[in-house]
Amino acid sequence: MTDQQNNDGNGGGKKPDYIFPDGAVSVSMWEEEGKYGNRYPSKVEKSYKNQETGEWHKTQYLTGTEKLQAARMLEQAYQKENELKREQSLSRSQNREVNQAREAYREQSQGMDRGGKPEHDRPQTR
């Protein structure tokens, strides 16, 4: 099986960033950068062995309890996605705070002379 067959339709041909397996059923999840934050597309697959040829294949068709397995794995992928989004949000918030502190420092230092004293405290020369 080629990489494209393993990943068709998700992740631009790259391997999944996260895999949630349960027996023959698994959910693969990719992390993709987007304009408004990261996205996390997912794909459900079942692996099976062809009894005649002995080759392994993947399908998206599920029967019976495989649907329940997929539901549990999708829930895990959903929880992981929310965890990653919280981390991303926290990181953006911290970056905003750092940038605000830098800006405040710049504004403060613009009013200082080279010796670190406020310009209005410098002795006036005539």
N, C-alpha and C positions, 0 to 999 in steps of 0.2 A: 504494500500500500504506500502511496506517495504522501508527502507532507500535505499537498493540496487536498488529497482525499480525506486526510485526517482532520483538516481544518476548513473545508470548503464553506464559504459564506461568512466566516468570522475571522477577525484578527488579521485580515490581509495576508493569509498564508502563514502567519507566525503561530508558534505553539501557544496553547492556552497559558495564561498566567496562574490560573487556579483550576484544580480538578477536584471534584467531589464524587468519589466512587462509592458504590454499594453493589457488590457482586458484579454482575454483567452490565449493570446500568451505571452511567456516570453523567455528571453535568460538568461541562467545561466552561470557564469564564475568562474573558479577555478584558484587559484594562486599556481603554483607548482615550487619548487626550482629546478634549473637545473645547470649543470656544468658551463655553460656560461651565467648565469643569469636566472631570473624567466621566466616561460612560463605561458600562460593564455588560456588554452583550453576552448571552449565555446560549449553550446548545446542549440538548439532551441526546444521548446516544446509548445504544445497547450493543455490546460485542457478542458475536456468536461464531461458532466454528461450523463450517460446512462439513457435514458428515461424509460426503462423498469424496471431496478433494482434500479435506483436512486444513483448508485455508481459513484464516480468521477474517471476518467482515464486521462492518458496523452498519447499524440501521437506526432510524429514528422511530420505527414502529414498535410500540410496546403493547403487551397484553397482560391481563390479570394483575398480579401483585407488582409487576414491573412499574405500573403506573403509580403505585404507592411509593415504591422506592424512588422514582423520579420526583415525586412531590416532596419527599423528605430532603432529597439532594437540592432541589430548587429552593427550598426554605433555607438551607445552609448557605447557598449562593447568595440569596437575598440578604441574609444576616451579614455575610462578609462584605457585600456591597455597601450596606448601611454603615458598617464599621469603617470602611475605607473612605466613605464620603464624610463621616464625622471627623476623621483624621485630617482630611483635605480641608475641611472648613476651619478646623482649629489652626492649621498651618497658615491659611490665608489670614485669619484673625491675628495671629502672632506677627505675621509679616506686616500687616497694617499698623500694629502698635509700634513695631520697630521703625517703620517709615515715618510715623508721626513723631516719634522721639528724635529721629535724625533731623526732620524738618524744624522741630522746636529748637534743637541745638544750633542748626544753621542760622535761624532767625536771631537767636541769642548772640551767637558769635559775630554776626554781621555788625552788631552795635558795639563791638570791643575793638580796642587798638591791639597792636602786635604784642604788647606786654600782658594782655588778658584783662585790662582795665576797661570799664565802660568809657566810651569816648567823651561823655559829658563830665567825667571825673578828671580828665587830663588837664594839666595846667595850661592855660592859654598863653601863647607866645605872641608878642607884638611885632 
